[in-house]
Amino acid sequence: MASQQQRQAAKRNVKKAQAGAKKKQTLKNLSSSTRTALGKEANAVRRGDQPTRAELEREARKLNISGRSKMGKSELKRAVSRAKD
């Protein structure tokens, strides 16, 4: 059976986890223009107009680009296009 101190600690941990989950709702806190831009980019990937991040990373691996695992999608696009030129 858990002691009173253990129960209090568990309640504190649950409250902290709930507060952290509320803070993590980042899309909701972005401006509408940013959300719109993100949606348009996601739709372009779904249609096949733009490559996914995984596809870009695969191509960067073939081109032997260093630091690719730490790059974001836009950085990968730039690095791949520069390496191809």
Backbone as a ProteinNet text record, in pm:
[ID]
protein_1_A
[PRIMARY]
MASQQQRQAAKRNVKKAQAGAKKKQTLKNLSSSTRTALGKEANAVRRGDQPTRAELEREARKLNISGRSKMGKSELKRAVSRAKD
[TERTIARY]
83.8	0	88.5	50.7	130	109.5	218.6	208.7	146.6	113.6	52	150.3	276.7	379.1	391.7	383.6	391.3	270.1	151.7	30.9	39.3	91.4	105.9	204.8	313.4	412.1	351.7	271.4	207.3	110.8	34	-58.9	16.9	130.4	211.4	262.3	308.1	360.2	252	132.2	21.2	-10.9	-14.4	-43.6	63.7	190.1	299.1	287.1	253.6	238.9	123.2	12.9	-102	-66.9	5.8	45.4	139.2	231.8	323.6	251.3	150.8	73.8	-3.4	-55	-126.1	-32.5	88.4	185.4	229.9	229.9	280.4	185.9	70.7	-23.4	24.2	133.5	201.6	127.1	62.9	-7.1	-117.8	-183.8	-293.8	-243.7	-118	-63.8	1.6	11.3	72.6	-26.6	27.4	-60	-132.9	-242.7	-323.2	-247	-165	-89.6	13.8	74.6	171.8	102.5	-13.5	-88.8	-129.5	-170.3	-209.3	-90.6	25.8	145.1	183.6	174	205.4	108.1	-18.2	-118.4	-94	-56.9	-28.3	92.3	195.4	313.8	280.5	199.7	161.1	80.6	-8.6	-87.9	0.1	102.1	192.7	268.2	306.9	376.1	281.8	156.6	58.8	31.9	26	2.2	124.6	240.8	363.2	438.9	396.2	465.5	599.3	607.8	730.9	772.4	903.8	950	928.7	917.5	907.1	1046.3	1050.9	1179.1	1261.1	1194.5	1264.8	1327.1	1254.2	1308.7	1428.6	1418.7	1530.5	1651.8	1628.3	1739.9	1805.8	1726.9	1780.1	1869	1821.1	1898.8	2026.8	2017	2134.9	2238.6	2192	2282.7	2358.4	2286.1	2350.6	2454.5	2425.2	2516.8	2625.1	2621.9	2721.1	2727.2	2611.3	2602.8	2616.1	2713.2	2734.2	2636.4	2598.7	2507.3	2362	2329.1	2192.3	2090.8	2132	2036.3	1992.2	2073.6	2038.9	1964.4	1954.5	1890.9	1740.2	1672.4	1528.9	1499	1372.1	1332.9	1381.7	1363.9	1405.3	1556.9	1630.5	1776	1820.2	1752.5	1784.4	1759.4	1647.5	1617.9	1731.5	1775.6	1883.9	2012.8	2048.2	2173.1	2173.3	2062.3	2053.7	2065	1995.4	2000.6	2140.1	2209.2	2346.1	2441.6	2422.4	2511.3	2492.6	2371.8	2345.3	2407	2420.6	2476.6	2624.5
-117.8	0	124.3	224	346	436.9	501.3	594.3	725.6	809.5	938.1	1024.7	1017.7	1094.7	1047.8	917.6	864.1	906.3	905.7	949	1096	1179.1	1321.9	1342.8	1268.2	1278.7	1236	1131	1084.3	1188.8	1252.1	1357.6	1474.5	1512.1	1622	1586.6	1463.5	1420.3	1423.2	1381.4	1382.5	1526	1616.2	1756.9	1816.6	1783.5	1833.2	1779.7	1652.8	1592.8	1656.5	1683.5	1747	1889.1	1962.1	2098.5	2097.1	2001.9	1990.4	1957.2	1870.6	1834.2	1954.2	2037.4	2157.2	2253.4	2268.2	2358.8	2310.6	2179.2	2122.4	2138.1	2196.2	2214.7	2332	2309.4	2417.5	2464.9	2375.3	2418	2517.7	2495	2582.4	2723.9	2734.8	2864.2	2940.1	2879.5	2947.4	3044.2	3139.6	3233.6	3161.7	3219.2	3153	3144.1	3243.9	3239	3126.1	3103.2	2994.9	2859.8	2845.7	2720.8	2693.8	2798.3	2783.8	2736.8	2797.5	2759.6	2614.7	2573.1	2434.1	2337.4	2374.6	2290.7	2277.7	2389	2385.7	2297.8	2306.8	2224.6	2076.5	2044.9	1905.4	1850.9	1932.3	1888.4	1865.7	1949.1	1931.8	1799.7	1763.5	1635.8	1520.2	1531.5	1424.2	1403.8	1514.4	1504.6	1449.9	1458.9	1413	1524	1649	1762.9	1790.1	1760	1783.1	1653.4	1634.6	1512.8	1521.6	1407.9	1405.4	1423.5	1445.4	1462	1333.8	1220.1	1091.6	1072.9	1111.9	1101.2	1193.9	1314.8	1408.5	1355.8	1296.2	1242.8	1125.5	1042.6	930.1	981.5	1086	1143.7	1209.9	1275.1	1337.8	1232.1	1116.1	1006.8	960.7	951.1	909.9	1012.2	1142	1248.6	1274.2	1198.2	1205.9	1346.1	1400.3	1531.9	1510.8	1579.6	1562.5	1648.7	1602.7	1675.8	1664.8	1570.5	1561.2	1522.6	1446.6	1403.4	1519.8	1623.5	1739.4	1846.7	1830.1	1931	1915.5	2028.2	2027.3	2003.4	1999.1	1967.6	2074.5	2200.6	2307.2	2310.1	2282.6	2277.3	2161.1	2048	1932.8	1964.8	2033.8	2071.1	2153.5	2255.4	2342.8	2265.8	2180.4	2105.8	2009.7	1942.9	1848.2	1922.6	2035.3	2109.4	2165.4	2209.2	2258.9	2146.1	2029.8	1917.1	1866.4	1878.9	1833.3	1926.4	2053.9	2152.4	2142.7
0	0	0	-78.9	-92.1	28.7	67.3	179.5	131	225.7	191.2	112.3	147.9	77.9	-67.8	-88.8	-224.8	-307.8	-245.1	-316.2	-354.5	-264.4	-294.6	-409.5	-407.5	-515.1	-648.4	-646.8	-769.8	-823.5	-734.7	-778.2	-839	-775.5	-830.7	-969.7	-986	-1116.3	-1223.7	-1188.1	-1284	-1323.8	-1226.4	-1257.1	-1346.9	-1319.4	-1404	-1546	-1559.2	-1691.6	-1768.5	-1699.4	-1764.8	-1809	-1724.4	-1760	-1879.7	-1882.2	-1995.1	-2123.5	-2115.9	-2234.9	-2287.7	-2197.8	-2241.9	-2313.4	-2261.7	-2323	-2459.8	-2481.6	-2605.4	-2724.3	-2705.4	-2816.5	-2901.8	-2973.9	-3043.4	-3167.4	-3242.3	-3363.3	-3330.6	-3219.2	-3180.2	-3149.9	-3105	-3065.4	-3180	-3297.4	-3411.6	-3476.2	-3550.4	-3620.9	-3734	-3777.4	-3881.2	-4013.3	-4044.3	-4170.2	-4167.4	-4051.8	-4039	-4049.6	-3985	-3994.2	-4138.3	-4209.6	-4349.6	-4433.6	-4411	-4486	-4458.6	-4333.7	-4299.2	-4366	-4370.3	-4435.5	-4584.2	-4648.5	-4792.2	-4822.5	-4736.6	-4757.5	-4738.9	-4639.2	-4615.4	-4732.8	-4788.5	-4903.8	-5026	-5043.9	-5157.3	-5145.6	-5023.5	-5002.7	-5031.3	-4985.2	-5008.5	-5157.7	-5232.4	-5377.2	-5450.3	-5388	-5451.9	-5520.3	-5500	-5560.4	-5492.9	-5362.9	-5287.5	-5219.1	-5200.6	-5133.1	-4982.1	-4918.4	-4772.7	-4713	-4583.1	-4516.1	-4526.1	-4513.6	-4523	-4660.9	-4765.1	-4900.8	-4918.5	-4863.1	-4872	-4797	-4680.2	-4602.3	-4675.1	-4740.1	-4817.7	-4931	-4997.2	-5107.5	-5055.8	-4939.9	-4879.4	-4840.7	-4797.1	-4762	-4887	-5000.5	-5125.4	-5170.1	-5144.7	-5184.6	-5080	-4970.5	-4863.4	-4800.9	-4768.2	-4703.6	-4553.3	-4492.6	-4348.5	-4269.3	-4151	-4064.3	-4102.9	-4189.7	-4241.8	-4135.3	-4033.9	-3931.4	-3843.4	-3835.3	-3753.3	-3832.6	-3962.7	-4048.6	-4049.5	-4066.9	-4087.7	-4234.2	-4266.9	-4404.5	-4502.8	-4468.5	-4560.7	-4576.7	-4468.3	-4477.8	-4567	-4552.6	-4637.9	-4785.2	-4813.3	-4952.8	-5010.6	-4934	-4980.3	-4999.8	-4902.9	-4910	-5027.8	-5051.4	-5163.8	-5296.1	-5307.4	-5433.7	-5459	-5352.8	-5369.9	-5407.3	-5348	-5377.6	-5520.8	-5572.2	-5709.4	-5812	-5779.3	-5874.4	-5890.3
[MASK]
+++++++++++++++++++++++++++++++++++++++++++++++++++++++++++++++++++++++++++++++++++++

